[in-house]
Amino acid sequence: MEDAVILARLIGKAEAEGSSMDAAFKRYDELRRERVMENYTRASARWEGAKNRSWLLQKVMELFMWAFLVVSWNKRGWGFEYDAANIELGGKL
């Protein structure tokens, strides 16, 4: 959803300024690459950590999951506080 909002805003900006779509896509890549890579890295780490668990380890981790959620709750705002509609698109394309 974030991608669609930012891409639509950039295409609208390119049309208003008479810029090329290539410039809009280049700016889109500049704006999104860091966040997308961060999401990919986080998802990969979760998957790699879950693949090789024994049954007992999985049960122990489920028991202590509530503690992890309480401790790490403040860090989870990273994904929920981001608003693609308020991202600065930069200067002229």
N, C-alpha and C positions, 0 to 999 in steps of 0.2 A: 504494500500500500504506500509506503514511504517513497518507493521508487516512482510510482505512478504520479504522485503529487509533485515531486520535484521535477520530473521529466515534463509534465504538462506545463508547469510554471516556466521552465526554460524554453520550451517550444513557443509558448505565448510571448515570451520576452523576445525571442529571435524574430518572430513575425512582426512584432511592434517596432523593432529596431531595423528590420530589413536585413538581418544577419542570416548566414547560412545555417542549415540544420547540422552540418558538420561541427560548427562552432558550439551549437547547443549540446550536442552529444559529447564533445570534448569537455565542456564545463561540467556536464552531468557526471562524467567519469571522475573528474577532479573532486567533485563534491561527495560522491558516494563511495569511492574505492576504500577509504579508510574504515568507514563504518561497516561495510559489507565484509571486509577482511576480518574485522574484530568479531563479528557475528559468526563467521565461518570458523575462526580459531576457537571460540567458546564452544560451539557445537561439536567440533572435532574432539576437543578435550573431554567433553562429557561422554561421547560415544566410545572413545578409546578406553576411558576409565571403567566403563560398564561391560565391555566385551569379555574380559577374562576373570570374572568373579566366580568364586565357588558359591554353592548354595548357602553355606553357613555365613560367609562374609556378606552375602546379599541380605540375609535376614538381620544381621547385626546392623548393617547400614540403614535398613528400613526403620529399626528401632530408634536410631539416633538422628534420623532425618529432621525431626522437629527442632532439635537443637541447632542444627546447621541452618535451617530456615530462619530462626530467630536471630542468630549471629550475623547472617549475611543479608538480612532484609534491606539494609541501607544501600548495599551495593546493587540491588536489583532495580533501583530507580533509573539506572542508565538506560534501560530499554523502554521504560514507560514514560519518562519525562521528555523524550525527544519528540519534537513537533516539526514535521517536514514542511508544513505551511509557513513556518517562521524562519526557515533557513535563509541566510543572506546569499543571494545568487551572484553577488559580485558586480563588477562594472559592466561596461558594454561588451557584448559578445563579439 
